[in-house]
Amino acid sequence: MKEFAPAKINLFLDVIRKRDDGYHDLGTVFQTVDVGDTLEFSSRDDGEIHLEYSNPQEYPMESDLVYKAAVALRSHVGNNDLGADIFLDKIMPLGAGLGGGSADAAAALRALNRLWELRLPPAELERIGAKLGADVPFLVRGGTAFAEGIGEQLSFLEPLDLPAGKVLLIATPHDSVPTKDAYAGVPKSGPDRWENYKESCVGNKAAREAFILDPKSLFNAFEVSVFPKHPLVASMKEKFLDLGAEAALMSGSGASVFGIFADRSSAQSAAEALQPYSRYLALTKFWHT
């Protein structure tokens, strides 16, 4: 059984406040994209969960979110006899702000739910996923969603599509951004900007799509804290705009940057120019079921 694990970008991301528990309340728009890892699953009858990779990873299997997702799902239904062989074809970069590891965990929850014939609804898988990581609940379903809290409070929207002919380009520079770097010095805006943004999204799909994808609407508060410490990320965004992107933005807490181009030809030309500066590069589109 194969399962695609679409990555995500953030079309808007604001940091609202720091909470008493040390976490931060966010307001963000998640969007899945048509690139990601692929996982293969087969059942075992000995209760073992075994994970292999297309490329060697620098961490033990037990710390992988895919393994943790399998264990969490099995524990949730109270049946430790359930087992699986899992193969992860890993192409998404680490430390990239694209939710690659979380997407893999979400894919594991979806696939094992079917493989083990558990028939749990998506909302239940999302609750299990919330214990694994803030992005996992959204990535169980994907599409387009407002997310609040630490990212686990979801309001799904009618999925967005890029306007006809336009192409999404994603590039990850030769850098990664530790989460502490992103949160150190990020401004806490309070709730007004996020609430005003959501109010502006009210209306039919065409109006909401036009607003969300308007270059003036794309926003990521982490650029303020990340760019001074990670000039390769700041430079990548500048290169996107210099190469003709209609809009460009850092995704998540970095290090990836995405841009929207008018057509495939201009996106392809930009990708060729960005190749020497990138550890990951993809021409793609929005993804939804």
N, C-alpha and C positions, 0 to 999 in steps of 0.2 A: 504494500500500500504506500503510495507516494502522497506527500503533502507539501504544497508550496507555502512559504513563509514570507509574505510580502512585507517589505520594510515600510517605514513611515517617515514623513517630514512634518514639520510644524509650520503652518501658514501664518500663525500668530502665536506669540508666547509672551506673557507678562508675568512678572513675579509680584504678587499682591502684598504678601506680608510674611514675616517669619513667625511661626507658631511657638507656643510654649513648649511643645515637645521637640523643638529643634528643627522640624521640617518646615517647608515653605508652602504656602497656598499659591497655586498657579491658576492662570486662566489661559487656555491654549486651544488651538484648532488642530486636531490630528487629521492627517490625510495619508492613507496607504498609497504606495506607488508600486509599479509593476516590475520591481526587481526584488530579489531576495534569495535566501537559501532554499534548498529542497531537502526534505527528509524522507527516508524510507523506513517502513515499520513492518515487522512480522512478529507473530505471537510466539511465546515460549511457554512450555508447560511445567517449568521447574521453578517459577516464581522469581527468576533472575531478570534484572533489567541491565542490558548491556548496550553501550553506546560506542560507536566507532565514527571516525572522521575521514573526510577526503584528504585533509592535510593535518599533520600533527599539531595539537594545541598545547599551549604553555601552561596548562592547569590540569588537575586531576579530574577524571570523569565525574566524580561525586559533587564537584563544585559547579558543574555546568547546569544552566537553567533548564535544559532539556531533561536531563536526568532528574533534577529536582521536581520538574513538572510531572514526570511519570510517577515518582514516589508520592507526590502530593495527591494526585488523582487516585492512585491505588489506596492510599490511606483514607481519603475522603469516603470511599465506598466500603472501606473496611474489609478488603480482600487482598491479603498479601500473597496469595497464590498467583495473581496476575503477573505475567512476565512479558518482556518484549526485547527483540533485537532492534536497535535503532541505528541507522546510518545517516550522518549529517554531511551533506555536500555543502561545505562552508565557502561562500564567496564574498559575503558582506564583511566589511572591515570592522575591527573592534575600535571602541572609543571614537565613534564617528557621528553620534547624534542621530542615527537612523533606526535605532531600536532593533538591531539585528538579533541580539541574544534574546530579547523579549519576544520578538516575532517567532523565533524558533520554539520557545516555550509555549506560546499560544498555539502554534502548529501541532506540537506534541499533545496538548490537551484535546484539540479537535480530533486528531487522528486516532489517539488511543481511546477516546470516547466511542468511536466507531469500531475500532479493532476489538475492543473488549466488550462491545455490545452493551454499553452502560446506559445509553439513551438519555444522558443528562442534557437539559436545555442550555442554550448559550449563556443565559444569565448565571447559571450555577457554575459553569466553567469560568466565567469572569470573576466570580467570587473566589474561586480557588486561585486564579491567576493573580488576584490582588495581593496575595500573600507572597508571591514570587517577585513582583516588581511593579512599579507604578504604571508602566506602559503596557503590561501584559493584558489587562482587561480589555482595553480598546482593540488590541491586535487579535483577540479571539474572533472578533467579527470584522474589523476593518471598515473601510469606507471613509466617511467623513464624520467627525464628531467634535462637539465642544467637550472639553475636559476641565474639571475643577478639582479642588483639594490638592492632593499631590499627583493628580492625574487619573484617579480611580473613579471620580464622580462624572459619569458620562451622559451626554445628551446627543444621541445620534441624529444626524441630519440626512436629508435626501442626498445621496452621494454626488459629489462634484465631478465634473469632467472638464478637462482643458478645452478651451474654444477650438473649433475645427482648425486643423492644420498646425496648431502650436505644439511645441515639444518641450519636455522637461529634461534638463541636464543636471546631473548630480556629480559633484567632484569632492573628493576627500584629500586634502593636502597631506604632505609628509609630516604630520603632527597629530597628536591626540590631546584631548582636553580633560584633565582630571575634574571630577565633579566639584571638588573643593575650589578649584580655580574659577569655575563658572559662578559659583555662589558667593565667593569672596568679592565684595565690592559691587555686587549687582544692586541696582536701585530697587527699592520696594515702592511700588507706585500707589498702593491703596486700591480700592475696588473700582474707582470711577472709570478709568480707561477701559477696563474689561467689560463693565456693565454697559457703557456706551457702545462698545464694539458689538456686543450681542444684540442690542436694540437696533443697530444698523443692519443686522442680518435678517430682520423680520421682513417677510414678504414672500413672493413666489421664488421658485428655484432660479430663474434667470436673473432676477434682481440680486438675490443673495450671492450667486456665483460671480456676478459682475463686481459686487462690493468686495468679496473676500479676495478675488484675484487682481483687484486694482493695485498697482504698485504702491500707491500711497497707503494701502491697508496692511500690506505685509510688514510685520514687526516682530523683533525678537529682542527682549530686554537683555539677554545674555551677551549680545554683541558689545555692550558697554564694558562689561567686566572681562570678556574673553579677548577682544581684539588687542588691547595694550600688552597683554602677556603672551599672546600667540600671534605674532605678526604674519605668519604664513596663512593663517585663517583670514585675517583682515585683507591681506594681499589677494587671496583667492576671490573674495567678493569683488574687489576692485577690478580684477581681471575679467570676471563675468560681465560687468557693466561695460568695460572697455571693448569687449568682444561682441557687444550688441545685444546682450540680454535685456529684455523689456523690464525685467525685475530680477533681483537676486537677494537671497537671504541665507543666513546661517541656519541650520536645522538643529533643534534641540539645544543642548549645551555645547555643540560642536563635536568634531571639527569640520563636518561636511557643510558645503554650501550648495544651494540649488539655484537654478535660474530658469526662467521661462523665455523661450525664443519663438520668434514669429513663424518659423518653418524649420523643417528638418535640415535643410542645407546650411542655414546659419548656425544651427545647433551643432552639426557635424564639424563645421569649420572651427567653432569654438572648442569643441572636444579635442580636436587635433592640436590646437594651440596650447591647451591646458594639460595635455598628456605628460610633459616632463615635470610638471609640478604636482602630480596627483598619484596617490597610492591606490585610488579607486575612482572609476569614471563610468558613468552609464547614461545613455540616452534612453528616456523612458516616458511614461505617461502615468496618470492617476490610475489606481486599481480599486475596483469594487466588484462584488458579486452581482 
